[in-house]
Each structure stands twice: as C-alpha cells, then as structure tokens.
C-alpha cells in the first residue's frame, strides 16, 4: 500500500471510530433522558460531588427540564 493509500485508510478508520463514538454518546444521552425520576435522581446523586462531569451535567439538565431537584 502506498503512503497516500495508508493515510486515506487511517483517515477513514478514524472517521468511522468517531462516528461510532458519537453514536454511543447519543445513546447515553437518550438513556439518561429515558430514566424514571427516581433513577435520574439516583444518577445525579452519584455524580453530585463531580459536577464538572458530563453525566452530572446531562442529569442536571434533564432534572431541570422535569422540574425536580435532589
């Protein structure tokens, strides 16, 4: 395989990996939104001491949308 061919292959492989990662991330966000109120509160409680984490921020956003608090 030529250098150009190897580069194209690597770029394509990385793009596919990025698409799979983005899909998994979307699935996580959807899963958080599908939690019942009690489970959502449990998730937020688990991460409350790490408010900078994406999971806490997503849980907090969903809690605000539902008008529920810890």
C-alpha positions as CSV (number, residue, x, y, z in Angstrom):
1,X,0.0,0.0,0.0
2,X,1.3,3.5,-0.9
3,X,1.8,6.2,1.7
4,X,-1.2,8.1,0.3
5,X,-3.3,4.9,0.5
6,X,-2.3,4.3,4.1
7,X,-3.2,7.8,5.0
8,X,-6.6,7.6,3.4
9,X,-7.2,4.3,5.2
10,X,-6.2,5.7,8.5
11,X,-8.4,8.8,8.0
12,X,-11.3,6.6,7.0
13,X,-10.8,4.3,10.0
14,X,-10.6,7.3,12.4
15,X,-13.8,8.8,10.9
16,X,-15.6,5.5,11.4
17,X,-14.4,5.3,15.0
18,X,-15.5,8.9,15.6
19,X,-19.0,8.1,14.2
20,X,-19.3,5.1,16.4
21,X,-18.2,7.1,19.5
22,X,-20.7,9.9,18.7
23,X,-23.5,7.3,18.3
24,X,-22.6,5.7,21.7
25,X,-22.7,9.2,23.2
26,X,-26.1,9.9,21.7
27,X,-27.3,6.6,23.1
28,X,-26.1,7.5,26.6
29,X,-27.8,10.9,26.5
30,X,-31.1,9.2,25.3
31,X,-30.7,6.6,28.1
32,X,-30.4,9.4,30.7
33,X,-33.5,11.1,29.3
34,X,-35.4,7.8,29.5
35,X,-34.7,7.2,33.2
36,X,-37.6,7.4,35.6
37,X,-37.5,10.3,38.1
38,X,-36.1,8.2,41.0
39,X,-33.4,6.6,38.8
40,X,-32.5,10.1,37.4
41,X,-32.2,11.4,40.9
42,X,-30.0,8.4,41.9
43,X,-27.7,9.1,38.9
44,X,-27.4,12.8,39.8
45,X,-26.7,11.9,43.4
46,X,-23.9,9.5,42.4
47,X,-22.2,12.3,40.5
48,X,-23.1,15.3,42.6
49,X,-19.6,15.6,44.0
50,X,-18.3,15.7,40.4
51,X,-20.4,18.5,38.9
52,X,-17.9,19.0,36.1
53,X,-18.6,15.6,34.6
54,X,-20.8,15.3,31.5
55,X,-23.0,12.7,33.2
56,X,-23.9,15.1,36.0
57,X,-24.5,18.0,33.6
58,X,-26.8,15.8,31.5
59,X,-28.6,14.5,34.5
60,X,-29.0,18.1,35.9
61,X,-30.3,19.4,32.6
62,X,-32.9,16.6,32.5
63,X,-33.8,17.2,36.1
64,X,-34.3,20.9,35.3
65,X,-36.5,20.0,32.4
66,X,-38.6,17.9,34.6
67,X,-38.6,20.4,37.4
68,X,-37.2,18.0,40.0
69,X,-34.3,18.5,42.4
70,X,-32.0,16.4,44.6
